[in-house]
């Protein structure tokens, strides 16, 4: 499992690309992402999972928003400030479940199959 963080200075978006198996055993990637958010003071995140194979169980996906919220709060940040766009292949049905759980818990997260659409959503300003 490989991953790479980049910061797009033009769009002011943190980008995370994950390749290979990605599951609960890889929570260090989430912690690393949260540290990037804090270090860069950037709350727009694009997570590219098109080359990843998700191996989270449904219970793990169900508890993931709480884990993310807790880790952000440990770093002194509010989960409500972070806006996450996840780009994945259309045949990743568990991501729709994860999206619904996150939205129900107040997270700003959406799942896309197109990177450009994900970027446009991240850059939208709330009225």
Buried (B, 14 or more C-beta within 10 A) or exposed (E): BEBEBEBEEEBBBBBBBBBEEBBBEBBEBBBBBBEBBBEEEBBBBBBBBBEBBBBBEEEBBBBBBEBBBEBBEEEEBEBEEBBBBBBBEEEBEBBEBBBEBBEEBEBBBBBBBEBEEBBEBBEEEEE
